[in-house]
Amino acid sequence: MPRSIQEILDHADRLAHWFETYEPAQGDERPVEEYLLQRAAVARARSERQVLDAVSAARAAGIPWARIGRLLGTSAQAAQQRYGPVVERV
């Protein structure tokens, strides 16, 4: 949805005002350790998605489970058990 320059500037002014006048409410703040844990969990999920996509591409290219397992640092059987049901569904 295209916006005019003025609409963008007005929106930026509203955001700036919101940030400048923001007062944290009870429960808004959280420990750094909790934030870091959440970031690590998101990073792990993204990484797992990348591995799944790569395994799917490898299988589509005809790469055997034994080779995939070696590249993942596991056995062919373990790789197939973990990724096979998802890869075969796609």
N, C-alpha and C positions, 0 to 999 in steps of 0.2 A: 504494500500500500504506500504509494509515493507521498511524501510530505513536502511541504514548502520549507524553505530555509527558516522562515519565521516560526513555524510550528516546531521545528527541531530546537531552535533557540529557546522558545517558551518552555518546552519540555525540559531542556537542560537547566533553565532557571528554577523550575519547580523541584527538580531533583537536588540541585545545589541547596535550595532552601530547606528541603527535607533533611539533608545530611547535616547542615549547619545547626538546625534546631532539634535534632534527634536527642532524646533522653532515653537511655536504656530502661526497659521495664524489668520487673522481677522475672528472672528466668531467661533473659536475653543473653546474658553472658554465660560462657561455659569454660571449663578448664582447657588449657592448651592441649593437654594429653588426650582429651576426648576429641578435639578437633583433628589432631594428628592421626588418631585411630580411625576416624571416619574417612580421612583422606587416603589412608593406607588401604582400607577396605574397598574404596572406589577404584583405586589404582589396581588392586588385585583383580577386581571384576573386569576392568578394561583389558588387563593383560590376559586373563583367561579367555575373553572374547577373541582377542587376537590369535591366541593359540588355536582355538576352535576354528576360526576362519582359515588359518593356515593348514590345519589338518584336513579340513574339507577340501581345500584347493589341492592339497597333495594327493588325497584319495581320488579326486576327479581327474588328476593327471596320471593316475595309475601307479602311484608310489605305494609299495607294499607296506603292510602294517609293521613288518620287521624293521624296515628302514625308518619309518616314523617313530617307532619305539626307541630306536637307537638315538635319533635326533632329540627326542624328549628326555633321554636319560633313563629309560625304563624298558620293559620288555614289550614285545609285540602284543602279547596277550593283555598286558595292563593298559596299553594305549588303546587297543580295540575295545576293551571293556569300558574304558572311561569315555571315549569319544565316538565309538562305533554307533551306538543307538542314535545319537544326535546327527552324525554325519550321514548315516544311511537314510534318515528321515528327510533330509534336504534334497 
